[in-house]
Amino acid sequence: MKQTTYNRHHRARQIARFLALLMAVIMVLGSFALLLTGCGSADSGKAAGSVDLAALKDELLADISFESEMTPLDDALFDRYYSFDPSLAVEKYVVVSNGWTVEEIALFQAADETAAKTIEAAMQERVENQKKAFEDYVPAELTKLQSPVIVRSGVYVGMCISGDDSKAQEIMDQYLK
């Protein structure tokens, strides 16, 4: 009888040691997983495709006072605004004014960094075209085109033309820098 009790206690201690070792391994692996997923800088996920362009668009629309009604650009009109193949963009949000102002938001996730540079150049071209178009049409709008906010960060490119460049820059930097 004593032998059976001893065997049970010995077996129970072996199981307890095994469980303790198993828990230690799980804790080490869990800590390692946390290090891999959660301990980078705030910017570390952006290059991996984690910029929420829809949230950026919404925040720009909510926090900047636009003079005109802003509406999403119809895809059928895209080539009238930008001189690049829309397939260069994996994701895009373009919000334009009613035509009486130069106000505009354009946000793109490019297919790669080369495409991002092409999109950025097209944004610069868009600004120059708007300067020419509004020069005689509504000259007062030209002040908004003096220093439009254009930001490129990896595969992301954003532009905001508004009357509040500093606020637009601040918001864009939160997402794209």
Backbone bond lengths (Angstrom), bond angles and torsions (degrees), N, CA, C in turn:
res aa  C-N    CA-C-N  psi(-1)  N-CA   C-N-CA  omega(-1)  CA-C   N-CA-C  phi
1 M - - - 1.425 - - 1.519 111.16 -
2 K 1.372 116.03 -41.16 1.439 119.07 178.90 1.523 110.88 -62.28
3 Q 1.312 116.20 -36.79 1.460 120.97 -179.95 1.530 110.40 -63.04
4 T 1.299 120.39 -39.56 1.443 124.42 -179.45 1.523 110.56 -67.40
5 T 1.320 117.16 -42.82 1.453 120.61 177.92 1.516 110.05 -64.12
6 Y 1.335 116.34 -42.29 1.458 120.04 178.34 1.526 110.58 -61.29
7 N 1.331 117.22 -43.19 1.469 121.34 -179.92 1.528 110.73 -62.69
8 R 1.320 116.52 -39.65 1.457 119.54 179.42 1.530 111.20 -65.14
9 H 1.322 116.10 -45.91 1.463 119.30 179.92 1.526 111.17 -64.91
10 H 1.324 114.87 -40.90 1.465 119.19 179.17 1.539 110.14 -63.58
11 R 1.283 115.65 -43.79 1.477 121.07 178.60 1.530 110.73 -64.67
12 A 1.321 117.95 -40.37 1.455 122.30 178.91 1.526 110.16 -64.02
13 R 1.339 117.96 -40.75 1.469 121.06 177.70 1.529 110.70 -65.10
14 Q 1.314 117.38 -38.42 1.465 120.89 178.11 1.538 110.42 -63.52
15 I 1.309 115.52 -43.35 1.471 119.95 178.75 1.524 109.81 -65.38
16 A 1.320 118.14 -41.54 1.463 121.95 179.59 1.526 110.20 -62.79
17 R 1.337 117.71 -43.45 1.468 120.79 177.25 1.523 110.71 -62.63
18 F 1.321 116.17 -43.42 1.463 120.15 179.15 1.526 110.70 -60.93
19 L 1.339 117.56 -45.79 1.459 121.68 179.53 1.534 111.20 -63.75
20 A 1.332 116.95 -39.44 1.465 120.34 177.88 1.523 110.14 -63.42
21 L 1.331 116.20 -43.54 1.465 120.44 178.12 1.532 110.23 -64.18
22 L 1.313 117.42 -42.67 1.459 122.07 178.78 1.529 110.65 -61.64
23 M 1.336 117.65 -43.45 1.464 121.42 178.24 1.530 110.80 -63.12
24 A 1.318 117.12 -39.54 1.465 120.75 178.92 1.521 110.18 -63.80
25 V 1.311 117.33 -43.23 1.459 121.17 178.45 1.532 110.50 -63.10
26 I 1.321 117.00 -43.41 1.464 121.12 179.12 1.524 110.09 -62.53
27 M 1.325 117.41 -41.81 1.462 120.48 179.66 1.529 110.93 -65.27
28 V 1.309 117.51 -41.22 1.466 120.47 178.55 1.522 110.23 -64.32
29 L 1.317 116.76 -45.99 1.467 119.82 179.06 1.524 111.51 -64.39
30 G 1.322 117.12 -39.62 1.458 120.58 177.78 1.522 111.67 -63.96
31 S 1.319 116.56 -42.19 1.471 120.48 177.17 1.518 110.55 -62.70
32 F 1.317 116.57 -41.27 1.458 120.64 178.82 1.530 110.88 -63.40
33 A 1.332 116.73 -41.15 1.466 120.72 178.55 1.528 110.48 -63.29
34 L 1.323 117.43 -40.04 1.464 120.60 177.63 1.524 111.02 -63.52
35 L 1.310 116.60 -40.23 1.456 119.77 178.36 1.524 111.02 -61.98
36 L 1.309 116.36 -39.96 1.461 120.10 -178.76 1.516 112.87 -70.31
37 T 1.313 117.77 -33.81 1.461 119.84 -172.72 1.510 115.38 -102.73
38 G 1.315 118.88 -27.23 1.444 117.44 -169.99 1.501 117.97 -123.23
39 C 1.285 119.65 0.23 1.452 118.92 -172.87 1.514 113.77 -109.45
40 G 1.314 119.00 17.14 1.453 120.51 175.38 1.504 109.88 -81.30
41 S 1.333 115.60 176.04 1.453 119.13 176.96 1.515 108.96 -72.68
42 A 1.313 116.49 169.08 1.468 120.83 -179.88 1.514 111.10 -62.17
43 D 1.319 117.81 -25.53 1.453 121.26 -178.05 1.522 112.92 -88.46
44 S 1.327 118.11 -11.89 1.453 120.05 -170.48 1.512 113.55 -61.96
45 G 1.330 119.62 -31.54 1.453 120.86 -178.61 1.508 114.06 -80.43
46 K 1.308 118.95 -15.23 1.454 121.42 -173.80 1.517 111.98 -65.45
47 A 1.318 116.62 -40.91 1.450 118.73 -179.81 1.522 110.70 -69.13
48 A 1.311 117.02 -21.63 1.456 121.22 -179.47 1.516 112.35 -86.71
49 G 1.334 117.96 5.83 1.454 120.30 174.82 1.502 114.99 95.72
50 S 1.324 118.10 24.77 1.455 118.81 -175.04 1.531 114.20 -102.27
51 V 1.324 118.92 11.31 1.461 120.06 178.47 1.527 108.89 -73.93
52 D 1.307 115.67 126.52 1.461 121.36 -179.82 1.530 108.63 -89.90
53 L 1.329 116.54 91.00 1.459 121.13 -177.04 1.523 112.18 -64.84
54 A 1.315 117.42 -34.07 1.469 120.25 178.21 1.526 110.19 -63.42
55 A 1.328 117.48 -42.12 1.464 121.25 178.17 1.525 110.76 -66.46
56 L 1.329 116.84 -38.66 1.463 120.90 176.67 1.524 110.54 -61.48
57 K 1.320 116.35 -46.57 1.473 121.16 177.66 1.528 110.25 -58.35
58 D 1.316 116.25 -48.08 1.469 120.65 -178.57 1.527 111.92 -61.88
59 E 1.331 116.51 -39.94 1.457 119.65 -179.93 1.534 111.07 -68.71
60 L 1.323 117.07 -40.61 1.467 119.51 176.33 1.527 110.68 -60.55
61 L 1.328 116.37 -44.96 1.470 120.19 -179.85 1.531 112.09 -64.74
62 A 1.324 116.44 -35.67 1.468 120.41 -176.97 1.526 112.56 -78.86
63 D 1.337 117.02 -36.72 1.462 120.15 -170.21 1.523 114.88 -98.12
64 I 1.318 117.14 -11.11 1.460 120.17 178.60 1.521 108.28 -110.20
65 S 1.297 115.57 135.57 1.456 120.74 179.97 1.535 108.85 -87.18
66 F 1.315 116.11 102.20 1.461 121.42 177.76 1.527 108.73 -87.69
67 E 1.319 116.12 142.71 1.462 120.87 -177.31 1.527 112.58 -76.42
68 S 1.321 116.12 -29.95 1.463 118.79 -177.87 1.518 110.34 -115.59
69 E 1.305 114.54 168.22 1.466 120.17 176.90 1.521 108.32 -68.90
70 M 1.323 116.23 130.41 1.460 121.74 -179.07 1.529 109.02 -102.86
71 T 1.330 116.14 129.73 1.462 120.95 -178.78 1.528 109.83 -132.39
72 P 1.330 116.93 148.89 1.462 119.72 177.66 1.530 110.75 -62.36
73 L 1.321 115.51 140.68 1.452 120.95 178.67 1.523 109.79 -74.49
74 D 1.312 116.93 129.74 1.457 122.38 176.21 1.532 108.56 -66.78
75 D 1.320 117.25 133.69 1.466 121.45 -179.08 1.528 112.45 -55.63
76 A 1.324 117.24 -31.62 1.470 120.81 -179.52 1.527 111.79 -65.95
77 L 1.323 117.26 -20.22 1.465 121.44 -179.18 1.526 113.14 -99.39
78 F 1.307 117.08 -0.21 1.467 120.99 -173.07 1.527 113.05 -54.29
79 D 1.331 116.89 -45.80 1.471 119.33 -176.29 1.528 113.21 -68.18
80 R 1.315 118.47 -14.08 1.467 121.35 174.69 1.527 111.35 -78.08
81 Y 1.315 116.39 -19.13 1.458 121.89 -177.57 1.529 112.51 -102.39
82 Y 1.325 116.37 -39.58 1.468 120.48 -173.49 1.527 111.01 -128.87
83 S 1.343 113.78 141.55 1.466 120.35 -174.12 1.526 112.69 -100.27
84 F 1.315 117.20 41.18 1.459 119.41 175.04 1.522 109.15 -135.46
85 D 1.307 114.63 157.62 1.459 121.64 -179.96 1.532 108.33 -67.21
86 P 1.336 118.04 120.73 1.469 120.00 -177.54 1.529 113.77 -60.05
87 S 1.315 117.59 -17.01 1.467 119.14 178.58 1.538 111.76 -71.53
88 L 1.331 117.79 -10.27 1.468 120.51 174.81 1.526 110.89 -70.14
89 A 1.322 116.49 -17.87 1.466 121.54 -178.66 1.523 110.18 -103.75
90 V 1.317 115.28 126.90 1.459 122.08 176.45 1.525 109.35 -75.79
91 E 1.332 114.98 -36.51 1.465 122.01 -179.43 1.521 107.25 -142.55
92 K 1.333 116.85 143.53 1.460 118.80 178.98 1.519 111.20 -151.00
93 Y 1.330 113.35 146.64 1.457 122.38 172.60 1.525 106.60 -137.02
94 V 1.317 116.27 117.57 1.458 121.04 175.84 1.524 106.95 -125.24
95 V 1.327 114.66 122.94 1.460 121.63 -179.51 1.523 106.24 -123.83
96 V 1.330 115.93 126.08 1.465 120.69 -173.98 1.528 111.00 -122.33
97 S 1.334 113.87 162.03 1.461 119.41 178.15 1.520 109.79 -78.74
98 N 1.308 115.19 178.27 1.464 120.81 -179.22 1.532 113.10 -75.95
99 G 1.326 117.55 -0.10 1.461 121.08 178.74 1.508 114.02 108.76
100 W 1.326 117.34 -14.69 1.464 120.54 179.95 1.516 111.52 -87.09
101 T 1.327 116.59 -15.30 1.470 120.52 178.55 1.526 108.67 -129.33
102 V 1.334 115.82 168.62 1.471 121.20 178.32 1.528 111.09 -92.15
103 E 1.310 117.06 3.49 1.463 120.91 -174.71 1.531 111.04 -59.62
104 E 1.336 113.47 138.66 1.463 118.45 -175.06 1.522 110.06 -164.96
105 I 1.312 115.59 146.27 1.459 123.21 171.04 1.521 106.33 -124.43
106 A 1.327 116.90 129.35 1.459 121.50 177.20 1.523 108.26 -136.71
107 L 1.315 116.51 119.98 1.462 122.21 -177.15 1.521 109.26 -129.26
108 F 1.325 116.17 130.28 1.459 120.56 -176.19 1.522 111.33 -136.69
109 Q 1.318 114.85 141.77 1.456 121.43 163.93 1.514 104.84 -107.64
110 A 1.312 116.85 113.38 1.457 122.00 -177.31 1.522 110.78 -81.36
111 A 1.315 114.73 160.90 1.466 120.43 178.70 1.525 111.22 -65.73
112 D 1.324 117.23 -32.81 1.464 122.41 177.75 1.525 108.69 -159.08
113 E 1.323 117.05 -179.97 1.471 119.66 -176.14 1.522 112.27 -69.05
114 T 1.321 117.66 -31.42 1.468 120.03 176.50 1.525 110.17 -64.22
115 A 1.319 116.16 -43.21 1.467 120.82 177.13 1.531 109.90 -64.16
116 A 1.334 117.91 -36.85 1.467 121.33 178.92 1.531 110.39 -62.34
117 K 1.329 117.06 -40.00 1.468 120.45 178.06 1.532 110.67 -65.76
118 T 1.331 116.90 -38.41 1.462 121.28 177.51 1.532 110.24 -63.69
119 I 1.320 116.28 -43.30 1.465 121.26 179.54 1.533 110.23 -65.00
120 E 1.320 116.74 -42.04 1.467 119.85 178.29 1.537 110.71 -60.73
121 A 1.326 117.13 -42.59 1.471 120.67 178.09 1.527 110.54 -63.13
122 A 1.326 117.17 -38.32 1.465 121.22 178.11 1.531 110.93 -65.51
123 M 1.325 117.00 -34.01 1.471 120.24 176.56 1.523 110.25 -65.90
124 Q 1.332 116.37 -42.85 1.467 120.23 177.70 1.529 109.95 -61.02
125 E 1.321 115.80 -41.65 1.470 121.00 177.68 1.528 110.53 -63.23
126 R 1.320 116.43 -39.71 1.466 121.16 178.42 1.530 110.37 -60.49
127 V 1.320 116.69 -43.08 1.466 121.06 179.53 1.534 109.80 -62.55
128 E 1.321 116.77 -44.76 1.472 120.34 179.64 1.534 111.02 -62.85
129 N 1.322 116.40 -41.67 1.474 120.53 177.52 1.532 111.21 -63.02
130 Q 1.323 116.78 -39.35 1.465 120.77 178.75 1.536 110.64 -66.32
131 K 1.318 117.15 -37.94 1.475 120.25 177.70 1.526 109.94 -59.56
132 K 1.331 116.00 -44.40 1.470 120.27 179.78 1.535 110.72 -66.56
133 A 1.328 116.15 -42.44 1.462 120.25 -176.61 1.528 112.38 -67.66
134 F 1.333 117.66 -36.69 1.465 120.86 -175.34 1.529 112.87 -93.71
135 E 1.317 117.19 -5.94 1.458 121.29 -178.35 1.533 112.07 -54.77
136 D 1.322 116.63 -45.58 1.462 121.08 179.10 1.528 112.59 -103.52
137 Y 1.327 116.27 -18.82 1.461 121.64 -175.76 1.525 111.10 -76.51
138 V 1.339 117.08 -62.01 1.464 123.03 177.32 1.540 106.80 -140.17
139 P 1.316 117.05 81.03 1.465 120.43 -175.17 1.533 114.47 -57.30
140 A 1.306 117.70 -27.39 1.470 120.86 179.54 1.535 111.82 -61.38
141 E 1.316 117.76 -23.97 1.466 122.07 -179.06 1.532 112.43 -74.86
142 L 1.317 117.60 -15.81 1.469 121.03 -176.82 1.527 112.43 -61.86
143 T 1.320 118.08 -26.37 1.462 119.58 178.79 1.527 111.69 -62.65
144 K 1.331 117.43 -32.10 1.468 121.28 178.47 1.524 111.63 -70.44
145 L 1.336 115.91 -20.69 1.464 120.79 -178.43 1.530 112.34 -94.41
146 Q 1.335 117.79 -1.40 1.460 120.74 -179.67 1.524 112.01 -65.45
147 S 1.318 116.55 -42.50 1.465 119.96 -179.44 1.529 110.26 -143.15
148 P 1.324 116.65 66.99 1.471 118.15 178.75 1.525 110.21 -65.00
149 V 1.295 115.96 150.54 1.463 120.71 -179.93 1.520 108.46 -84.68
150 I 1.326 115.67 113.93 1.463 121.89 176.32 1.527 106.77 -128.12
151 V 1.329 116.08 122.53 1.460 121.80 -176.48 1.522 108.82 -128.84
152 R 1.345 115.76 132.05 1.473 121.04 172.49 1.513 107.21 -122.61
153 S 1.322 115.95 128.43 1.456 122.27 178.63 1.520 107.93 -139.57
154 G 1.322 116.33 103.28 1.459 120.11 -177.04 1.514 109.93 64.81
155 V 1.320 116.73 -122.34 1.464 121.07 -179.65 1.528 112.86 -92.30
156 Y 1.321 117.12 4.19 1.458 121.29 -178.67 1.518 110.88 -102.44
157 V 1.333 115.65 137.96 1.458 121.52 177.66 1.525 107.31 -136.92
158 G 1.324 115.54 132.85 1.452 119.89 179.90 1.512 111.33 -136.74
159 M 1.327 115.76 148.09 1.458 122.02 176.03 1.517 108.47 -139.27
160 C 1.328 115.02 139.39 1.453 120.28 173.51 1.517 107.44 -138.45
161 I 1.319 114.85 121.00 1.459 121.53 175.24 1.522 106.08 -109.36
162 S 1.331 115.16 116.77 1.465 120.27 -177.56 1.515 108.89 -154.58
163 G 1.297 115.58 -178.06 1.452 120.94 175.67 1.514 112.64 -87.74
164 D 1.336 117.89 1.25 1.466 121.83 -177.52 1.529 109.50 -130.95
165 D 1.341 115.23 72.97 1.472 120.46 -177.09 1.528 113.09 -60.55
166 S 1.341 116.94 -37.94 1.464 118.65 -177.25 1.529 111.35 -66.23
167 K 1.322 118.06 -40.52 1.466 121.00 178.24 1.533 109.95 -68.39
168 A 1.329 116.57 -41.19 1.465 120.31 178.21 1.530 110.41 -61.89
169 Q 1.331 117.05 -42.48 1.467 121.12 178.96 1.522 110.98 -62.98
170 E 1.332 115.94 -43.33 1.463 121.46 179.74 1.535 110.95 -59.43
171 I 1.317 116.60 -46.02 1.468 121.08 -178.94 1.523 110.45 -67.62
172 M 1.320 116.68 -44.72 1.470 120.37 -178.73 1.540 109.70 -62.32
173 D 1.322 116.75 -41.41 1.465 120.21 -179.48 1.518 112.31 -63.37
174 Q 1.336 117.44 -31.95 1.464 120.26 177.69 1.524 111.35 -62.18
175 Y 1.319 116.88 -33.06 1.462 121.27 -176.04 1.527 112.92 -98.23
176 L 1.316 117.00 -35.40 1.469 120.14 -168.20 1.524 115.75 -111.97
177 K 1.303 119.32 0.59 1.476 119.27 178.67 1.498 111.19 -107.53
